[in-house]
Amino acid sequence: MKYPRLKNFINGNFIESASDRKLEVISPGDGTLLTEVPLSDAADLNDAVSGAKAAFQHWSKTPIKERVQVFFKYKYLLEQHLQELAALCSEENGKTIGESIAEIEKCIELTEFACSLPQLVTGELLEVSRGVECRTEHVPLGVVASIVPFNFPSMVPNWTIPNAIALGNCMIIKPSEKVPISCGRLAELLTEAGLPPGVFSIVHGDEEIVGGICDHPGIEAVSFVGSTRVARLVYQRATSNYKRCLALGGAKNHLMVMPDAIPGMTAQNVAASMSGCAGQRCMAASAMVGVGNVDHIIEKICEEARKIIPGENLGAVINKASKERIEQYITEAEEQGAKVLVDGRGTKVEGKENGTYVGPTVIDRVTPGMSVAKEEIFGPVISIMRTNTVDEALAIENANPYGNAASVFTQNGGVARYIIERASAGMVGVNVGVPVPREPFSFGGWNESKFGVGDITGKSSIEFWTKLKKSTIKWNAEAGVNWMS
C-alpha cells in the first residue's frame, strides 16, 4: 500500500472514522494498491456537521473581503503545488499527466473567480419612496454539502469549495471512494491558506453517507455530480427533506457535422472530445451525427483516433468493471450491424498490464435505436449516425433524454445559429468539441443532465449558495405615512 489509510478531515484535523468498514483504492493506470478509504457512518457525519455549525457562527460573520483572502492564498498554493496535485490526480484517476495539469489549472481559474465575489455580491440599495430605502444582501445558508464523482478528483470539488465557502457557508465534502486522495491534499492547502477549523470537512464513504447527507437536519443544501440515476435519487431525497439541491447527472452529447466543416479541424476536435480523460467526462462527445456526405471527415476522424495511444496520450478508465462495460457496448453495436472503424477492445499497455485501458473506438453506421446511440458509455468511444438534413440531425439530438452539451461543425453561420436555437442542451458549441464555458459563465445542462435550478459554477452559483435578505428602512419622520409604511 503506497499511502497510509485515509482519515476523515473534521474540525481542522485528520481523524479516524468511527466505522470499521473500508475499501481498497486501486490505481487504474497500473493496478497498484494506493491506500484504503474508510466507509464512514452516521457518527462521523454528525461530528462533521457539529464542527461546521460551530465554525459557521464566526465564519458567516467574517466580512466577505476577509473571507476571500483565504482563497487568494489558496490560489497561490494551487499554483505552487500544481505538478504535485496533477501527479496525484493522474495516479488515482488514470488520466494522463497533461490532462491532470489542465484539471489543476481549471481549479486555479475557479478559485480566481471566487476571489472576485466581493464585487459580485454587493447587493442593491434604492430610495423607493421619499425617505424610504430598500436594500438587498446575500446571506450564507449555513452548513452545506458537496458529493463529487471520480472523473475529476480536484476540479469538481473546486466547482463548489471556493464559491460556497467564500460566500460564508461551511462545507462538508464526500469524495468519490474511487479517488479519495486528492481531496485530503486540498484540505491541507486550505488549512495552510488560513481557513479556520470546521469550515471545510471531508467525510469519506459510500451510499450510506450520501443518504445521511440528504437526510441530516443540520445540512441546508446539497450539490451532487454523478450519473443521472443517482442524481435523480439524491435530488428527490434531499428535497423531500426540504433542502436545496442541485444534482448534475449524465450526458449523451451530440456533435452535428455538416459537409462544409473543415475536415482537419473537425477531426481533431471530435477525436479529442471523445477520448479526452478516456471519455470519462460529462462533456465528452459520445455521439456524432453526420449530415449528408461526410465520409471524408470520418476518414480524418479515424486517422486522428489512431494517433491516440493508450498509456501515452490516452489514460485508463477507472476500473475493470468500467472496461468490461465499455467493451460490451462496442461488441453489442457490432452484433447489431454497426461498423467498428477503429477498435479499442482488448487493449493492454506494456509494463502496465494490470491497468484498465480501452483504446479509442470509432463506430460508424449506428442507428438511433442502438444502446451506443442512446446511453452514456463513459469511455473513449464515438458512435456515428447518418442523416440527410439538419432537421433530422436535430430530431436525433432532441430525442435523447439528456441535455448537457451539443456542438455543430460548419462554416455556415446560418446553420450554426439554427442549431444553437434548437438544440436541447444547456451548453452549445460551434466548431468546439467540448463547449465548457469559462468563468464567470456557469456550467450546467438541461433535461435529465440536471435536477434543480441554476448552475453549479460561475455567477449562477451565487443564488444557490446564498439566500436573499431584503430590508426596508425609514429614519426620517417627516417622510410621513404612505401606502409603503
Secondary structure, DSSP 8 states (H G I E B T S, - for coil): --S----EEETTEEE--S---EEEEE-TTT--EEEEEE---HHHHHHHHHHHHHHHHHHTTS-HHHHHHHHHHHHHHHHHTHHHHHHHHHHHH---HHHHHHHHHHHHHHHHHHHTHHHH---EEEEEETTEEEEEEEEE-SEEEEE--SS-TTHHHHHHHHHHHHTT-EEEEE--TTS-HHHHHHHHHHHHTT--TTSEEE---SHHHHHHHHH-TT--EEEEES-HHHHHHHHHHHHHTT-EEEEE----EEEEE-TTS-HHHHHHHHHHHHHGGGG-STTSEEEEEEES--HHHHHHHHHHHHT--BTTTB---S-HHHHHHHHHHHHHHHHTT-EEEE--TT---TT-TTS-----EEEES--TTSHHHHS---SSEEEEEEESSHHHHHHHHHHSS--SEEEEE-S-HHHHHHHHHH---SEEEES-SS----TTS-----GGGEESSS-SSTTHHHHHHEEEEEEEEE--GGG---TT-
